[in-house]
Amino acid sequence: MLATGDKAKLALARSLLDSAEIIYMVRGDLVQDLFGWGRLGSAYSFPIGPVQVWCRREDAEFARELLGDIASYTTPARPLWLRLLVWYVLLYMTWTLFAGLLNTAARR
């Protein structure tokens, strides 16, 4: 019904479905940060995929009408400097971790 990595879209979808008293399920929300680097550098974890909102078949058509505007809205892209900063921090953390492991192994 709706697949997104945007937390604002997810919160709005939950609010709309709650107010319409539609029973729904959110799949993949709690496991976004369990694998790999989590959501670092993107809106969702690539191994898990975007968060999905599901509802019963009886409510699907009405729920699609409610969430139609949310699904079509695109969030503005993150600025290039922010994406580069995220990658710099990621690479620095990786380098520091491996350098520390190598120093520990060399001292033994």
Backbone as CSV, one residue per row, in Angstrom:
resi,resn,N_x,N_y,N_z,CA_x,CA_y,CA_z,C_x,C_y,C_z
1,MET,0.822,-1.184,0.000,0.000,0.000,0.000,0.867,1.249,0.000
2,LEU,1.825,1.326,0.942,2.751,2.460,0.984,4.115,1.937,1.410
3,ALA,5.129,2.300,0.668,6.505,1.942,1.018,7.320,3.219,1.022
4,THR,7.955,3.510,2.153,8.704,4.755,2.273,9.848,4.596,3.261
5,GLY,10.829,5.428,3.118,11.914,5.505,4.080,11.852,6.797,4.868
6,ASP,10.880,7.634,4.552,10.735,8.943,5.175,9.901,8.816,6.451
7,LYS,10.491,9.174,7.582,9.788,9.057,8.861,8.579,9.986,8.950
8,ALA,8.667,11.149,8.309,7.543,12.084,8.330,6.353,11.510,7.569
9,LYS,6.611,10.902,6.411,5.532,10.266,5.648,4.904,9.132,6.448
10,LEU,5.737,8.360,7.115,5.244,7.237,7.900,4.375,7.721,9.059
11,ALA,4.808,8.763,9.742,4.021,9.303,10.852,2.688,9.858,10.359
12,LEU,2.701,10.545,9.227,1.464,11.086,8.666,0.533,9.962,8.229
13,ALA,1.080,8.922,7.611,0.260,7.781,7.191,-0.376,7.104,8.399
14,ARG,0.401,6.911,9.457,-0.155,6.311,10.671,-1.275,7.167,11.250
15,SER,-1.061,8.465,11.277,-2.066,9.372,11.818,-3.359,9.319,11.006
16,LEU,-3.235,9.345,9.684,-4.425,9.297,8.828,-5.169,7.972,8.970
17,LEU,-4.439,6.876,9.008,-5.090,5.570,9.142,-5.726,5.401,10.519
18,ASP,-5.075,5.916,11.558,-5.662,5.868,12.900,-6.945,6.684,12.973
19,SER,-6.927,7.877,12.389,-8.117,8.731,12.453,-9.275,8.148,11.645
20,ALA,-8.971,7.386,10.596,-10.022,6.738,9.807,-10.402,5.377,10.390
21,GLU,-9.772,4.999,11.495,-10.010,3.731,12.186,-9.809,2.529,11.267
22,ILE,-8.754,2.597,10.464,-8.374,1.493,9.590,-7.298,0.677,10.294
23,ILE,-7.504,-0.620,10.348,-6.516,-1.509,10.963,-5.386,-1.711,9.962
24,TYR,-4.157,-1.494,10.418,-3.006,-1.575,9.519,-1.813,-2.194,10.238
25,MET,-0.811,-2.537,9.460,0.417,-3.109,9.991,1.599,-2.394,9.342
26,VAL,2.599,-2.076,10.136,3.818,-1.456,9.614,4.905,-2.523,9.623
27,ARG,5.461,-2.777,8.459,6.447,-3.853,8.313,7.840,-3.266,8.080
28,GLY,8.796,-3.688,8.897,10.189,-3.303,8.697,10.614,-2.036,9.414
29,ASP,9.763,-1.471,10.258,10.104,-0.216,10.927,11.123,-0.417,12.045
30,LEU,10.969,-1.481,12.803,11.815,-1.677,13.978,13.153,-2.339,13.668
31,VAL,13.335,-2.842,12.459,14.577,-3.544,12.125,15.466,-2.742,11.180
32,GLN,15.173,-1.483,10.963,15.939,-0.669,10.015,17.403,-0.520,10.413
33,ASP,17.696,-0.496,11.703,19.063,-0.244,12.156,19.787,-1.505,12.633
34,LEU,19.251,-2.676,12.344,19.865,-3.911,12.837,20.987,-4.441,11.962
35,PHE,20.939,-4.192,10.664,21.887,-4.813,9.746,22.757,-3.767,9.079
36,GLY,23.994,-4.135,8.824,24.912,-3.240,8.123,25.135,-1.954,8.908
37,TRP,25.074,-0.851,8.205,25.258,0.464,8.822,23.926,1.116,9.140
38,GLY,22.836,0.386,9.074,21.528,0.953,9.370,21.091,1.911,8.279
39,ARG,20.574,3.052,8.687,20.067,4.044,7.738,21.117,5.067,7.342
40,LEU,22.341,4.867,7.722,23.388,5.850,7.496,23.533,6.173,6.013
41,GLY,23.313,7.420,5.661,23.474,7.871,4.290,22.254,7.703,3.420
42,SER,21.189,7.129,3.950,19.974,6.959,3.154,18.767,7.052,4.073
43,ALA,17.595,6.946,3.488,16.370,7.034,4.272,15.994,5.698,4.900
44,TYR,16.547,4.617,4.378,16.232,3.298,4.919,17.433,2.376,4.744
45,SER,17.386,1.266,5.449,18.457,0.275,5.374,18.314,-0.521,4.079
46,PHE,19.376,-0.574,3.275,19.295,-1.266,1.990,19.026,-2.770,2.123
47,PRO,19.606,-3.486,3.092,19.272,-4.916,3.193,17.809,-5.169,3.562
48,ILE,17.215,-4.278,4.330,15.837,-4.462,4.785,14.839,-3.905,3.779
49,GLY,15.174,-2.790,3.172,14.250,-2.129,2.254,13.434,-1.075,2.984
50,PRO,12.608,-0.336,2.260,11.821,0.718,2.899,10.739,0.134,3.808
51,VAL,10.263,0.956,4.722,9.180,0.568,5.617,7.902,0.446,4.790
52,GLN,7.111,-0.594,5.061,5.878,-0.825,4.312,4.682,-0.749,5.240
53,VAL,3.616,-0.108,4.772,2.359,-0.030,5.509,1.352,-0.907,4.772
54,TRP,0.754,-1.837,5.491,-0.209,-2.772,4.920,-1.535,-2.651,5.665
55,CYS,-2.637,-2.934,4.989,-3.943,-2.973,5.650,-4.757,-4.131,5.079
56,ARG,-5.966,-4.328,5.614,-6.832,-5.407,5.130,-7.340,-5.097,3.729
57,ARG,-7.695,-6.132,3.007,-8.187,-5.949,1.635,-9.455,-5.113,1.592
58,GLU,-10.309,-5.273,2.589,-11.573,-4.525,2.612,-11.332,-3.019,2.698
59,ASP,-10.251,-2.635,3.358,-9.953,-1.215,3.564,-8.937,-0.666,2.567
60,ALA,-8.430,-1.510,1.685,-7.306,-1.118,0.828,-7.638,0.059,-0.084
61,GLU,-8.803,0.038,-0.718,-9.135,1.115,-1.660,-9.271,2.456,-0.938
62,PHE,-9.962,2.457,0.198,-10.124,3.698,0.958,-8.777,4.182,1.504
63,ALA,-7.950,3.248,1.945,-6.631,3.618,2.470,-5.751,4.199,1.369
64,ARG,-5.830,3.648,0.167,-5.054,4.206,-0.952,-5.490,5.632,-1.270
65,GLU,-6.784,5.893,-1.184,-7.273,7.263,-1.397,-6.728,8.199,-0.326
66,LEU,-6.728,7.733,0.923,-6.202,8.558,2.020,-4.717,8.850,1.844
67,LEU,-3.970,7.840,1.455,-2.515,7.954,1.400,-1.988,8.322,0.017
68,GLY,-2.865,8.587,-0.924,-2.442,8.889,-2.288,-1.536,10.096,-2.380
69,ASP,-1.876,11.167,-1.680,-1.045,12.372,-1.720,0.306,12.152,-1.049
70,ILE,0.314,11.345,-0.005,1.575,11.080,0.695,2.525,10.296,-0.206
71,ALA,2.001,9.292,-0.882,2.843,8.441,-1.727,3.428,9.218,-2.899
72,SER,2.684,10.190,-3.414,3.169,10.926,-4.586,4.122,12.065,-4.213
73,TYR,4.122,12.475,-2.947,4.993,13.569,-2.518,6.434,13.084,-2.441
74,THR,7.336,13.820,-3.043,8.758,13.471,-2.953,9.465,14.459,-2.037
75,THR,10.275,13.933,-1.167,11.025,14.794,-0.263,12.215,15.383,-1.006
76,PRO,12.615,16.586,-0.649,13.769,17.182,-1.323,15.037,16.375,-1.052
77,ALA,15.906,16.357,-2.021,17.159,15.601,-1.888,18.062,16.243,-0.840
78,ARG,18.827,15.414,-0.183,19.787,15.941,0.785,20.891,16.666,0.026
79,PRO,21.396,17.749,0.600,22.460,18.483,-0.095,23.725,17.625,-0.236
80,LEU,24.479,17.928,-1.258,25.689,17.161,-1.555,26.679,17.198,-0.399
81,TRP,26.829,18.359,0.252,27.798,18.463,1.342,27.434,17.526,2.485
82,LEU,26.129,17.334,2.722,25.711,16.452,3.801,25.986,14.990,3.445
83,ARG,25.718,14.617,2.210,26.009,13.250,1.781,27.507,12.968,1.839
84,LEU,28.329,13.935,1.422,29.781,13.756,1.490,30.266,13.656,2.932
85,LEU,29.668,14.451,3.807,30.033,14.394,5.222,29.712,13.030,5.815
86,VAL,28.558,12.488,5.477,28.182,11.164,5.978,29.184,10.112,5.516
87,TRP,29.561,10.152,4.246,30.533,9.185,3.739,31.909,9.386,4.367
88,TYR,32.298,10.631,4.611,33.580,10.902,5.259,33.598,10.300,6.666
89,VAL,32.531,10.527,7.418,32.456,9.992,8.782,32.466,8.468,8.750
90,LEU,31.733,7.896,7.817,31.689,6.442,7.689,33.073,5.870,7.385
91,LEU,33.765,6.457,6.437,35.104,5.977,6.089,36.101,6.202,7.222
92,TYR,35.987,7.344,7.911,36.881,7.629,9.031,36.675,6.615,10.156
93,MET,35.415,6.310,10.460,35.129,5.336,11.512,35.675,3.958,11.137
94,THR,35.508,3.577,9.879,36.010,2.282,9.421,37.529,2.234,9.502
95,TRP,38.172,3.287,9.043,39.639,3.356,9.081,40.145,3.297,10.524
96,THR,39.521,4.042,11.409,39.929,4.062,12.813,39.770,2.684,13.439
97,LEU,38.674,2.015,13.131,38.439,0.683,13.675,39.511,-0.296,13.211
98,PHE,39.779,-0.328,11.923,40.774,-1.269,11.407,42.189,-0.905,11.844
99,ALA,42.506,0.380,11.930,43.832,0.784,12.411,44.016,0.349,13.862
100,GLY,42.979,0.487,14.664,43.050,0.043,16.053,43.230,-1.458,16.167
101,LEU,42.528,-2.200,15.320,42.676,-3.656,15.335,44.068,-4.080,14.896
102,LEU,44.610,-3.405,13.892,45.957,-3.736,13.427,47.004,-3.416,14.482
103,ASN,46.853,-2.292,15.167,47.803,-1.933,16.231,47.741,-2.927,17.379
104,THR,46.534,-3.364,17.717,46.383,-4.340,18.789,47.027,-5.665,18.403
105,ALA,46.829,-6.080,17.159,47.413,-7.344,16.693,48.932,-7.241,16.600
106,ALA,49.469,-6.075,16.231,50.919,-5.898,16.092,51.611,-5.917,17.447
107,ARG,50.939,-5.477,18.506,51.540,-5.437,19.839,51.636,-6.817,20.465
108,ARG,50.876,-7.755,19.979,50.872,-9.097,20.597,52.019,-9.881,20.161
